[in-house]
Amino acid sequence: RTGKLVWEIGGPEGQYTLRQAGAFFLGPPLPLMDKLYVLAEIQNEVRLLALDSSTGDLLWSQQLSLVEQSVMTAPQRRWEGVSPSYADGVLVCPTSTGAVVGVELATRSLLWGYCYDQDQNRRRRGVVVFNAMSPGGGANLPNRWVDNGLTIEDGKVLITPPDSSWLHCLNLIDGNFLWKQPRNNDLYLACVHEGNAVLVGARSIRALKLSDGNPAWDGQKIDLPEDAFPSGRGFLSGDQYFLPLSTAEVAAVELSAREIARTAKSQDGVVPGNMICHKGMVVSQGMQGVDAYFQLDVAAAEADRRLKADPNDAWALSLRGEIELGTGNRREAINYFRRAHELSNDARPRQMLREALLDGLRTEFAAFRDREHEIEQLLDTPSQQAAYLRLMASGLKGEKAWDEAFSRYLALIDLAPGRPPLDQIEPGLSVRRDRWIREQLAELRQEATGESAANIDAYVAKRLESALADAAAEPLRRFFDYFGGVPAAEPAAAELARRMKDAGEKLALTLASPPAEIAPQKYDAEWPKGNVESSTAKAKNLAALNMRYFPVVMQGDPGPYFRDLTIKYNHAQKSLSAFDGFGREQWQVTLKEELQPGSMPYNYTLTYARAVGPLLIFSLGWNVFAIDTLDLGEQGQPQVRWVKDLTNPSFRSWDSIGFVNNPPAPMLNIVILQQHSGSQDQAKLIGHANHNYVCFNRLGHIVAVDPLDGETLWVRQNMPNNCELFGDERHLFVLSDDREEAVLLRAEDGQELGSRKLPRTTMQRGTSDGRIVKSYTPLNHTSIAELGRKLLLWWPEGNHRELTLIDPLEQRDEWPRRKYSHQARACVIPNEAVGVMEPDGRFELISLADGKTIADVKLEMETALINVTLLKSGDRFFILANHQPPKGNSIPIQPMPNQTPGSQNTILHGRLYALDSQGKLLWPEPVKIDRQMMLSDQYEGMPVLFFGCQHYERKANGRGEWKPRILCIDKSTGRKVYEEVFTGHISIFDISCDVEKKTISLTMQPNVITLAFTDDPIPPPKAADTQPAEASPGSKIARALLNSIRKTFVPNVDPNQGEE
């Protein structure tokens, strides 16, 4: 009763060993007859333990099953949770190992066992985020049973194992199988009602007959309200099942009538979680708290009983007011609350009266505006005063009372003279006060006319004058944060920039006033054009090279500060480095101190970066770092500005402002983020980043932070977990995989502005229980590039493909659509150009900015074209037309060490071309690339393109070995300056150069190959090197015909020795 610890058991074995140390308890215990019955895994056995409830002493135990894989290496078993259930003398024990066991309690002996086929597709390894699921929408709901709960009714046991796609029904006494039915789209077994097993699904409720498992209710279903999904387990009360919904509602489902009788919506937008009912109270378990509510009919009866006995019972009056408020009778509720408040000093009636009046201002401003004085008397805290002022300002602005609205906004500004707090603007949306007011004042000034507009301008000018009179930058910064959207505040921007410059605030100045353009770095070193000599020596300092630098993919526009840099992550040292076009390290920043103990291991799919001017937003697993490369630290190196842990379950620990409203309730059990398979679809934790905000998708919450200091600007809650984000400085689009429309948010404050339709393709996938599910493909299946909010579409239309740049906000094409054959292939140079190649050899290079053609050239015919790879280096474009290797000549190939898996490690087999900036071919003929991979390290200052891979060569005895293959091609001429195959698998590979000596070093454990570029004459190519690139089908036919003629008329001449 006091919450003090009575006893504790379990935990790890060691110096301070507790009783039952080493046992892994699989779920909460079942309290029964002064004992606790709990399931535990001990030394690869699942056992039933009987404990003394008062002391925790072990009374007896019974082995239930053996396990092949320890629970410590089976994450899904750890988070499923299993507990025994009891009825009629039998303990029924799920094991989460493909079996359910019945134990006779009286004799403590095994009564029966039932084994079911486990769905191996549900046993994939995953990463648990935390023990909750955000109710943002159907895309977040699991495709499985959500827990291991057992239901025992009428001598039957109903089991819904998460590792099975079936509902199983067994006989309680002997465990005999009675029937089973496929899960379909069901999530959990809700209850048994009138002989029917009621199942809750993602979008509907259905029932099966307990007797035989056949459909009940004549096969009918109860559909859930539109856009609503289950947000937890409900409870059965009489004939009604109360179901929590993701729309912050509870639905009362009339099971006999097979309909939803009514819904009750949360007044403050809190999404209910798992619910139980106890003595007329409903308890809801949310992700960060537990809420209790009265059950409506019980509360009404209790209020009526007490009011009949005493009409002035303040508690009963307040309860009656809450009932009226819940049923939509706000005015009656206010009358009850007012009477209760007059009769009692209790805080509850005062709170409810205040909230009801404020809600009236929000929904019926004209009707409740005259209650202004009464409301002001009920405000006890600054946050309540802020809520009142926001509602008054917004209501007055809507009535075009601009002067009065402006005065309320000013009062709201003066309410928090220090750091602006995060305010709940509406259910599910919290905004930092200065951001919200700045947007509201900008709208107010735009709408105001005549004298009101002049008054606003005059006041802003006077306030600006006061801020300018202070020599410090902070008063002017605060002024700009609130009034920056009003035209009269424009002079503040230039003066604030000057003051930041004087104060040495380089990053703040650059983010506030981004430079128009920074000239790219020129790598003017002249490399000799003659012979390239190679030499081999033992590598030195291999230990340093073994640190394993991994290239970091830059998403979006790298901008002027990172355009010429290659970013790499050193996993051993937990550091990030930047290398210039010659491969020289320019800076290094360590992340070791900021990484939390137990952080996720390196995962390339979750490792990438975005540029915000000189600020690098770097994602490493679930940690996001902001690295300032402009304001250098004491050692002359970049500094970590801020860090965000996207898996921290505590919202308030994410930053010191915290959240003022409750986070969403959990969806049943868990959310699993599956490990990515190495495809080109990377997890987009960093949704969008620019000079105004950095946006994250944090487990169903869209969070925007200030790029300068990482402070939260706004939070939009209850969004889909797996949504995609894109946008620009003013607008943010949120796209889930179950909708054709994207939600449109105002980037300044997260306000929802509507939706926009996007062109998307659908796909159908089969589930393990035989269903066909329709969903939309990821955005990058139709959009191959993003330019801010604009999307470059590569779109199938009938028997052809279309290419265009669209603006989804305005719903228009930015440049005319281009049509290509269905076999054409496209590839993008980020933020610059897109290339399209047709199988007939026509290649078009198109500017993304204006859709104009940069190049339109005729290349070799490619009838078996797979894809096109594009690369830009300096003012040259390189095109690789990749086609299928010859059949029967397939060998295993893997990347070189330290190369990021993905598109750059696609096996390439085709022709390589080079174009100049005017779109003209640079080389006399293409270079044949034979089953190679383009390396991630392509340094602009080095004169060659690098290819490398390791192929597996099988020997006659059946054994084989990996052999590294290196290919270097001169960018200017297309000449293969180095090509070699080595023996032995390597774990170290690195590229460096010496500009002065004109050498390039390729370090491969244990040797280093040095390529020396000279002006010496180029020796004649070897015979093997004189072979031209693979001929087109037409030229092959012609050559075969010529050889046939030669054999007939000149039988003694080798047909392959020449053309003459």
Residue pairs with C-beta under 8 A, 6 or more apart in sequence:
6 54
6 56
7 55
7 56
8 18
8 56
9 18
9 19
9 20
9 23
9 51
9 56
10 18
10 19
10 20
10 21
10 23
10 24
10 25
10 40
11 17
11 18
11 21
12 21
12 22
13 21
13 22
14 21
19 56
19 57
19 58
20 40
20 49
20 58
22 42
22 43
23 40
23 41
23 42
23 49
24 40
24 41
24 42
24 71
24 72
24 78
25 38
25 39
25 40
26 38
26 39
26 40
26 41
26 46
26 71
26 77
26 81
26 82
26 83
26 96
27 38
27 39
27 81
27 82
27 83
27 148
28 38
28 81
28 83
29 36
29 37
29 38
29 51
29 83
30 36
30 37
30 38
30 83
30 84
30 85
30 86
30 91
31 53
32 86
34 52
34 53
34 54
35 50
35 51
35 52
35 53
35 59
36 50
36 51
36 52
36 53
37 48
37 49
37 50
37 51
37 84
37 86
37 91
38 48
38 49
38 51
38 83
38 84
39 46
39 47
39 48
39 49
39 64
39 82
39 83
39 84
39 93
39 94
39 95
40 46
40 47
40 49
41 47
41 67
41 70
41 71
44 66
44 67
44 70
45 63
45 64
45 65
45 66
45 67
46 63
46 64
46 65
46 66
46 67
46 95
46 96
46 97
47 61
47 62
47 63
47 64
48 61
48 62
48 64
48 84
48 91
48 93
48 101
48 103
49 58
49 60
49 61
50 58
50 59
50 60
50 61
50 108
51 57
51 58
51 59
52 59
60 108
62 103
62 108
62 109
62 110
64 93
64 95
64 99
64 101
64 103
64 110
65 95
65 97
65 99
65 101
65 113
67 95
67 97
68 97
71 77
71 78
72 78
74 123
75 125
75 126
75 127
75 128
76 122
76 123
76 126
76 162
76 163
76 672
77 96
77 97
78 128
79 128
79 131
79 669
79 670
80 96
80 147
80 148
80 162
80 669
80 670
81 147
81 148
81 669
82 93
82 94
82 95
82 96
82 148
83 94
83 148
84 91
84 92
84 93
84 94
84 103
85 91
85 92
85 150
85 151
85 152
85 157
86 92
86 105
86 152
87 152
87 172
88 155
88 172
88 173
89 104
89 105
89 106
90 102
90 103
90 104
90 105
90 111
90 172
90 173
91 102
91 103
91 104
91 105
92 100
92 101
92 102
92 103
92 150
92 152
92 157
92 172
93 100
93 101
93 102
93 103
94 100
94 148
94 150
94 159
94 161
95 101
96 148
96 161
96 162
96 163
98 115
98 116
98 117
98 118
98 161
98 163
99 113
99 114
99 115
99 116
100 113
100 114
100 116
100 150
100 157
100 159
100 161
100 168
100 170
100 175
101 110
101 112
101 113
101 114
102 110
102 111
102 112
102 113
102 114
102 172
102 175
103 109
103 110
103 111
104 110
104 111
111 173
111 174
111 175
112 174
112 175
112 176
113 175
114 168
114 170
114 175
114 177
116 159
116 161
116 164
116 166
116 168
117 164
118 161
118 163
118 164
119 144
119 163
119 164
119 165
119 768
121 768
122 144
122 162
122 163
122 165
122 768
123 163
124 674
125 675
126 672
126 673
126 674
126 675
127 600
127 672
127 673
127 674
127 675
128 670
128 672
129 647
129 671
129 672
129 673
129 699
130 647
130 649
130 671
131 666
131 669
131 670
132 287
132 649
132 666
132 667
132 670
132 671
133 140
133 141
133 142
133 666
133 667
133 668
133 669
133 670
133 671
134 140
134 664
134 667
134 671
134 699
134 700
134 701
134 718
134 721
135 229
135 231
135 246
135 271
135 664
135 665
135 667
135 700
135 718
136 246
136 664
136 700
136 718
136 719
136 720
136 721
136 723
136 736
137 227
137 229
137 246
137 719
137 720
137 736
137 738
138 202
138 203
138 229
138 738
139 720
139 721
139 722
139 723
139 736
139 737
139 738
140 229
140 667
140 671
140 700
140 720
140 721
140 722
141 187
141 202
141 229
141 230
141 667
142 187
142 668
142 669
142 670
142 671
142 672
143 767
143 768
144 162
144 163
144 165
144 183
145 160
145 161
145 162
145 164
145 183
145 186
145 187
145 188
146 162
146 187
146 188
146 667
146 668
146 669
146 670
147 160
147 162
147 188
147 668
147 669
148 159
148 160
148 161
148 162
149 160
149 188
149 189
150 157
150 158
150 159
151 157
151 158
151 189
151 191
151 192
151 197
152 158
152 172
153 192
153 210
154 192
154 195
154 210
155 171
155 172
155 173
156 169
156 170
156 171
156 172
156 178
156 210
157 169
157 170
157 171
157 172
157 175
158 167
158 168
158 169
158 189
158 192
158 197
158 210
159 167
159 168
159 170
160 167
160 168
160 183
160 188
160 189
161 168
165 182
165 183
165 767
165 768
165 769
166 180
166 181
166 182
166 183
166 769
167 180
167 181
167 182
167 183
167 186
167 189
167 197
167 199
167 208
167 213
168 177
168 180
169 177
169 178
169 179
169 180
169 210
169 213
170 176
170 177
170 178
171 178
178 213
179 212
179 213
180 213
181 208
181 213
182 769
182 770
183 769
184 201
184 206
184 769
184 771
185 201
185 202
185 203
185 204
185 771
186 199
186 200
186 201
186 206
187 200
187 201
187 202
187 230
187 668
188 199
188 200
188 233
188 668
189 197
189 198
189 199
189 200
190 198
190 199
190 200
190 205
190 233
190 234
190 236
190 241
190 243
191 198
191 235
191 236
191 241
192 198
192 210
193 207
193 236
193 239
193 241
193 255
194 255
194 256
195 209
195 210
195 211
195 216
196 207
196 208
196 209
196 210
196 216
196 217
197 207
197 208
197 209
197 210
197 216
198 205
198 206
198 207
198 241
198 255
199 205
199 206
199 207
199 208
200 230
200 234
200 243
202 229
202 230
203 223
203 224
203 229
204 221
204 222
204 223
204 224
205 221
205 222
205 224
205 241
205 243
205 253
206 215
206 216
206 217
206 220
206 221
206 222
207 215
207 216
207 217
207 255
208 214
208 215
208 216
209 215
209 216
217 258
220 258
222 253
222 258
222 259
222 260
224 230
224 243
224 245
224 251
224 260
225 245
225 247
225 249
225 251
225 260
225 263
227 247
228 245
228 246
228 247
228 249
228 251
229 245
229 246
229 667
230 243
230 244
230 245
230 246
230 667
230 668
231 244
231 245
231 246
231 271
231 272
231 273
231 664
231 665
231 666
231 667
232 244
232 272
232 273
232 274
232 275
232 284
232 285
232 665
232 666
232 667
232 668
233 244
233 274
233 275
233 668
234 241
234 242
234 243
234 244
234 250
234 275
235 241
235 242
235 275
235 276
235 277
235 282
236 242
237 277
237 295
239 254
239 255
239 256
240 252
240 253
240 254
240 255
240 261
241 252
241 253
241 255
242 250
242 251
242 252
242 253
242 275
242 277
242 282
243 250
243 251
243 253
244 250
244 271
244 272
244 273
244 274
244 275
244 284
244 665
245 251
245 263
245 271
245 272
246 271
246 664
246 667
246 718
247 265
247 271
248 265
248 266
248 269
248 270
248 271
248 272
248 427
249 263
249 264
249 265
249 266
249 272
250 263
250 264
250 272
250 275
251 260
251 262
251 263
252 260
252 261
252 262
252 263
252 264
253 259
253 260
253 261
254 260
254 261
264 296
264 326
266 272
266 427
267 325
267 355
267 359
268 427
268 661
268 662
269 426
269 427
269 428
269 661
270 286
270 291
270 427
270 661
270 662
270 665
271 286
271 664
271 665
271 718
272 284
272 286
272 291
272 665
273 284
273 285
273 286
273 287
273 665
273 666
273 667
274 284
274 285
274 665
274 666
274 668
275 282
275 283
275 284
275 285
276 282
276 283
277 283
277 295
280 294
280 295
280 298
280 299
280 302
281 292
281 293
281 294
281 295
282 292
282 293
282 294
282 295
283 290
283 291
283 292
284 290
284 291
284 292
284 293
284 665
285 665
285 666
286 662
286 663
286 664
286 665
286 666
287 649
287 663
287 664
287 665
287 666
288 649
288 650
288 651
288 662
288 663
289 662
294 302
294 319
294 322
296 323
296 326
299 319
299 322
299 323
300 320
300 323
302 316
302 319
303 316
303 319
303 320
303 323
304 320
306 313
306 315
306 316
307 313
307 316
307 317
307 320
310 316
312 343
314 339
314 340
314 341
314 343
314 344
314 346
314 349
315 340
315 344
315 346
317 336
317 337
317 339
317 340
317 343
317 349
318 336
318 337
318 340
318 344
318 346
318 348
318 349
318 352
320 336
321 332
321 333
321 334
321 335
321 336
321 337
321 340
321 349
321 352
321 353
321 356
322 333
322 352
324 330
324 332
324 333
324 336
325 333
325 352
325 356
330 356
330 359
330 360
333 352
333 356
334 353
334 356
334 357
334 360
337 349
337 352
337 353
337 356
338 353
340 346
340 349
340 353
341 349
341 350
341 353
350 378
350 380
353 378
354 375
354 378
354 379
354 384
357 368
357 371
357 374
357 375
357 378
358 375
358 387
358 388
358 391
360 367
360 368
360 371
361 368
361 369
361 371
361 375
361 388
361 391
361 392
361 395
362 391
365 391
365 394
365 395
365 398
365 399
366 395
366 399
369 395
372 392
375 388
376 388
378 384
379 385
379 388
382 415
382 416
383 421
383 423
383 660
385 415
386 412
386 415
386 416
386 421
386 423
386 433
387 423
387 424
389 408
389 409
389 411
389 412
389 415
390 412
390 423
390 425
390 436
392 405
392 408
393 405
393 408
393 409
393 412
393 440
394 405
394 440
396 402
396 404
396 405
396 408
397 405
397 440
397 443
397 444
397 447
400 447
402 444
402 447
402 448
402 452
402 453
402 456
403 452
403 455
405 444
406 441
406 444
406 448
406 452
406 455
406 456
406 459
409 437
409 440
409 441
409 444
410 459
412 433
412 437
413 437
413 482
416 433
419 657
420 432
420 433
420 434
420 481
421 432
421 433
421 657
421 660
422 430
422 431
422 432
422 433
422 657
422 658
422 659
422 660
422 712
422 714
422 715
423 430
423 431
423 432
423 433
423 436
423 660
424 430
424 660
424 661
425 431
425 436
425 749
425 751
427 661
428 661
428 716
428 717
428 718
429 714
429 715
429 716
429 717
429 750
429 751
429 752
430 659
430 660
430 661
430 714
430 715
430 717
431 713
431 714
431 749
431 750
432 657
432 711
432 712
432 713
432 714
434 478
434 481
434 482
435 481
435 713
435 714
435 748
435 749
436 714
436 749
437 482
438 481
438 482
438 483
438 484
438 485
438 748
439 485
439 746
439 748
439 749
439 751
441 482
441 483
441 485
441 486
442 485
442 486
444 456
445 453
445 456
445 457
445 485
445 486
445 487
448 456
456 486
456 488
457 486
457 487
457 488
460 483
460 486
460 488
460 489
461 488
463 479
463 483
464 479
464 483
464 488
464 489
464 491
464 492
466 475
467 475
467 476
467 478
467 479
467 492
468 476
468 492
468 495
470 476
472 499
473 496
473 499
473 500
473 503
473 505
476 492
476 495
476 496
476 499
477 496
479 489
479 492
480 489
480 492
480 493
480 496
483 489
483 492
484 492
484 493
493 512
493 513
496 512
497 509
497 512
497 513
500 508
500 509
500 512
501 509
504 631
505 631
506 614
506 630
506 631
507 613
507 614
507 615
507 628
507 630
507 631
507 641
507 708
508 708
510 613
510 614
510 630
511 612
511 613
511 615
511 691
511 707
511 708
512 691
514 613
514 691
515 560
517 560
518 560
518 561
520 560
520 563
520 564
521 564
521 580
521 581
523 581
523 582
523 874
523 940
523 941
525 582
525 941
525 995
527 943
527 998
527 1013
528 998
528 1013
528 1014
528 1015
529 972
529 973
529 1015
530 1013
530 1014
530 1015
530 1016
530 1017
530 1018
531 1014
531 1016
531 1017
531 1018
531 1019
532 977
532 978
532 1011
532 1012
532 1013
532 1014
533 1011
533 1012
533 1014
533 1016
534 978
534 980
534 1009
534 1010
534 1011
534 1012
535 1009
535 1010
535 1012
536 1007
536 1008
536 1009
536 1010
537 1007
537 1008
537 1010
538 1006
538 1007
538 1008
539 545
539 988
539 1003
539 1004
539 1005
539 1006
539 1007
539 1008
540 1008
542 988
542 1003
542 1005
542 1006
545 988
545 990
545 1003
545 1005
546 572
546 987
546 988
547 570
547 571
547 572
547 573
548 570
548 571
548 572
548 897
548 898
549 568
549 569
549 570
549 577
549 898
549 990
550 568
550 569
550 570
550 571
550 602
550 604
550 607
550 898
550 900
551 566
551 567
551 568
551 898
551 899
551 900
551 936
551 937
552 567
552 568
552 569
552 576
552 607
552 608
552 609
552 618
552 900
553 607
553 608
553 609
553 682
553 900
553 902
554 562
554 567
554 608
554 609
554 610
554 611
554 830
555 608
555 609
555 610
555 682
555 686
556 610
556 611
556 689
556 786
556 830
556 831
557 611
557 787
557 830
557 831
558 565
558 611
558 830
558 831
559 611
559 612
559 613
561 611
561 613
561 614
561 629
561 630
562 578
562 611
562 616
564 580
564 581
564 940
565 578
565 579
565 580
565 586
566 578
566 579
566 580
566 583
566 937
566 939
567 576
567 577
567 578
567 579
567 609
567 616
567 618
568 576
568 577
568 578
568 579
569 575
569 576
569 577
569 602
569 607
569 620
570 576
570 577
571 602
573 590
573 592
574 590
574 591
574 592
574 595
575 588
575 589
575 590
575 591
575 592
576 588
576 589
576 591
576 616
576 618
576 625
576 627
577 585
577 586
577 587
577 588
577 589
578 585
578 586
578 587
578 588
578 629
579 585
579 586
579 939
580 586
580 939
580 941
581 939
581 940
581 941
581 942
582 939
582 941
582 942
582 993
582 995
583 937
583 939
583 941
583 942
583 991
583 992
583 993
587 629
587 637
587 638
588 637
589 627
589 637
589 638
589 639
589 640
591 620
591 625
591 640
594 623
594 625
594 640
594 643
595 620
595 623
596 623
596 645
599 620
599 621
599 622
599 623
600 606
600 621
600 622
601 621
602 620
602 621
603 621
603 675
603 676
604 678
604 900
604 901
604 902
605 675
605 676
605 678
605 682
605 683
606 619
606 620
606 621
606 622
606 676
606 682
606 683
606 685
607 619
607 620
607 621
608 618
608 619
608 682
608 686
609 616
609 617
609 618
609 619
610 616
610 617
610 686
610 689
610 694
611 617
611 689
612 689
612 690
612 691
612 694
612 707
613 630
613 691
614 628
614 629
614 630
615 626
615 627
615 628
615 629
615 630
615 641
615 707
616 625
616 626
616 627
616 629
616 638
617 624
617 625
617 626
617 627
617 686
617 689
617 694
617 707
618 624
618 625
618 626
618 627
619 685
619 686
622 645
622 646
622 647
622 685
623 643
623 644
623 645
623 646
624 643
624 644
624 646
624 685
624 686
624 696
625 640
625 642
625 643
626 640
626 641
626 642
626 643
626 694
626 707
626 710
627 638
627 639
627 640
627 641
628 638
628 639
628 640
628 641
629 638
631 639
632 638
632 639
633 639
641 708
641 709
641 710
642 705
642 709
642 710
643 710
644 654
644 696
644 705
644 710
645 654
646 685
646 696
646 698
646 699
647 699
648 654
651 658
651 659
651 663
652 658
652 659
654 712
655 705
655 710
655 711
655 712
657 711
657 712
659 715
661 717
663 701
663 717
664 700
664 717
664 718
671 699
671 721
673 683
676 682
676 683
678 901
678 902
679 902
680 780
680 902
680 903
681 778
681 780
684 697
684 724
684 725
685 696
685 697
686 694
686 695
686 696
687 695
687 696
687 697
687 702
687 724
687 725
687 726
687 732
688 694
688 695
688 725
688 726
688 727
688 732
689 695
689 707
690 707
690 728
690 729
691 707
691 729
692 707
692 729
692 747
692 748
693 704
693 705
693 706
693 707
693 713
693 747
694 704
694 705
694 706
694 707
694 710
695 702
695 703
695 704
695 705
695 725
695 727
695 732
695 747
696 702
696 703
696 704
696 705
697 719
697 721
697 723
697 725
699 721
700 717
700 718
700 719
700 720
700 721
701 715
701 716
701 717
701 718
701 719
702 715
702 716
702 719
702 723
702 725
702 732
702 734
702 745
702 750
703 712
703 714
703 715
703 716
704 712
704 713
704 714
704 715
704 732
704 747
704 750
705 711
705 712
705 713
706 712
706 713
713 749
713 750
714 749
714 750
715 750
716 734
716 745
716 750
716 752
719 734
719 736
719 743
720 734
720 736
720 737
720 738
722 736
722 737
723 734
723 735
723 736
723 737
724 734
724 735
724 736
724 778
724 779
725 732
725 733
725 734
725 735
726 732
726 733
726 735
726 779
726 786
726 788
726 789
726 791
727 733
727 745
727 747
727 788
727 789
728 747
728 788
728 789
729 747
729 788
730 746
730 747
730 748
731 744
731 745
731 746
731 747
731 753
731 789
731 809
732 744
732 745
732 746
732 747
732 750
733 742
733 743
733 744
733 745
733 756
733 789
733 808
734 742
734 743
734 745
735 742
735 743
735 758
735 779
737 775
737 776
737 777
737 778
738 775
738 776
739 776
740 757
740 758
740 760
740 776
741 755
741 756
741 757
741 758
742 755
742 756
742 757
742 758
742 808
743 752
743 755
744 752
744 753
744 754
744 755
744 756
744 809
745 751
745 752
745 753
746 752
746 753
756 808
756 809
756 811
757 808
757 811
758 779
758 791
758 808
759 782
759 793
759 795
759 806
760 776
760 777
760 779
760 782
761 776
761 777
761 781
761 782
761 796
762 774
762 775
762 776
762 777
763 774
763 775
763 776
763 777
764 772
764 773
764 774
765 772
765 773
765 775
766 772
766 773
767 773
779 791
782 793
782 794
782 795
783 791
783 792
783 793
783 794
784 792
784 793
784 794
784 826
784 827
784 828
784 834
785 791
785 792
785 828
785 830
785 831
785 834
785 848
786 792
787 805
787 831
787 848
789 807
789 808
789 809
790 805
790 806
790 807
790 808
790 814
791 805
791 806
791 808
792 803
792 804
792 805
792 828
792 834
792 848
793 802
793 803
793 804
793 805
793 806
794 801
794 802
794 803
794 826
795 801
795 802
795 803
795 804
796 822
797 819
799 822
800 819
800 820
800 821
800 822
801 819
801 820
801 821
801 822
801 824
801 826
802 817
802 818
802 819
802 820
803 817
803 818
803 820
803 826
803 834
803 836
803 846
804 813
804 814
804 815
804 816
804 817
804 818
804 851
805 813
805 814
805 815
805 848
805 851
806 812
806 813
806 814
807 813
807 814
814 851
815 850
815 851
816 851
818 836
818 844
818 846
820 836
820 838
821 838
821 839
823 838
823 839
823 865
824 836
824 837
824 838
824 839
825 836
825 837
825 865
825 866
825 867
825 868
826 834
826 835
826 836
826 837
826 868
827 834
827 835
827 867
827 868
827 869
827 870
828 834
828 835
828 848
828 870
829 835
829 870
829 871
829 872
829 877
831 848
832 847
832 848
832 872
833 845
833 846
833 847
833 848
833 854
833 870
833 872
833 877
834 845
834 846
834 848
835 843
835 844
835 845
835 846
835 868
835 870
835 877
835 879
836 843
836 844
836 846
836 868
837 843
837 844
837 859
837 862
837 865
837 868
837 879
837 881
839 861
839 862
839 863
839 865
840 861
841 858
841 859
841 860
841 861
841 862
841 1032
842 856
842 857
842 858
842 859
843 855
843 856
843 857
843 858
843 859
843 879
843 913
844 853
844 855
844 856
845 853
845 854
845 855
845 856
845 877
845 915
845 919
846 852
846 853
846 854
847 853
847 854
853 919
854 919
855 877
855 915
855 918
855 919
855 920
856 919
857 915
857 919
857 920
857 921
859 879
859 881
859 911
859 913
859 926
860 881
860 911
860 926
860 1029
860 1032
861 1032
861 1033
861 1034
862 881
862 883
862 910
862 911
863 1033
864 883
864 884
865 881
865 882
865 883
866 882
866 883
866 884
867 882
867 906
868 879
868 880
868 881
868 882
869 879
869 880
869 882
869 903
869 906
869 908
869 934
870 877
870 878
870 879
870 880
871 877
871 878
871 880
871 934
871 938
871 945
872 878
873 938
873 940
873 945
873 971
874 940
874 971
875 916
875 917
876 914
876 915
876 916
876 917
876 922
876 971
877 914
877 915
877 916
877 917
878 912
878 913
878 914
878 915
878 945
878 971
879 912
879 913
879 914
879 915
880 908
880 910
880 911
880 912
880 913
880 929
880 934
881 910
881 911
881 913
882 906
882 908
882 909
882 910
883 909
883 910
884 909
885 907
885 909
885 930
885 931
891 931
891 951
891 952
891 953
892 951
892 952
893 907
893 931
893 933
893 949
893 950
893 951
893 952
894 949
894 950
894 952
894 962
895 901
895 905
895 933
895 949
895 950
896 933
896 935
896 948
896 949
896 950
896 964
896 986
896 989
897 986
897 987
897 988
897 989
898 988
898 989
898 990
899 905
899 933
899 935
899 936
899 989
900 936
904 933
904 934
904 935
904 936
905 933
905 934
906 933
907 931
907 932
907 933
907 949
908 929
908 931
908 932
908 933
908 934
908 947
909 929
909 930
909 931
909 932
910 928
910 929
911 926
911 927
911 928
911 929
911 1029
911 1030
912 926
912 927
912 928
912 929
912 945
912 969
912 974
913 921
913 923
913 926
914 921
914 922
914 923
914 971
914 974
915 921
915 922
916 922
922 972
922 974
923 973
923 974
924 974
925 974
925 1028
925 1029
926 974
926 1029
927 969
927 974
927 976
927 1029
928 1027
928 1028
928 1029
928 1030
929 947
929 967
931 949
931 951
932 947
932 948
932 949
932 965
932 967
933 947
933 948
933 949
934 945
934 946
934 947
935 946
935 947
935 948
935 991
937 946
937 991
938 945
938 946
939 991
939 993
941 993
941 995
942 991
942 993
942 1000
943 970
943 971
943 972
943 1013
944 968
944 969
944 970
944 971
944 977
944 978
944 1000
944 1011
945 968
945 969
945 971
946 966
946 967
946 968
946 991
947 966
947 967
947 968
947 969
948 964
948 965
948 966
948 967
948 989
949 964
949 965
950 962
950 963
950 964
950 965
950 985
950 986
951 962
951 963
951 965
952 960
952 961
952 962
952 963
953 960
953 961
953 962
953 963
954 960
955 961
961 983
961 984
961 985
962 984
962 985
963 981
963 982
963 983
963 984
964 981
964 982
964 984
964 985
964 986
964 989
964 1004
965 979
965 980
965 981
965 982
966 978
966 979
966 980
966 982
966 1002
966 1009
967 976
967 978
967 979
968 976
968 977
968 978
968 979
968 1000
968 1011
969 975
969 976
969 977
970 976
970 977
975 1018
976 1025
977 1011
977 1013
978 1009
978 1011
980 1009
982 1004
986 1004
986 1005
987 1005
988 1003
988 1004
988 1005
989 1002
989 1003
989 1004
989 1005
990 1001
990 1002
990 1003
991 1000
991 1001
991 1002
991 1003
992 1000
992 1001
992 1003
993 999
993 1000
993 1001
994 1001
997 1012
998 1012
998 1013
998 1014
999 1010
999 1011
999 1012
999 1013
1000 1010
1000 1011
1000 1013
1001 1008
1001 1009
1001 1010
1001 1011
1002 1008
1002 1009
1002 1010
1002 1011
1003 1009
1031 1039
1042 1055
1043 1055
1043 1056
1046 1053
1046 1055
1047 1055
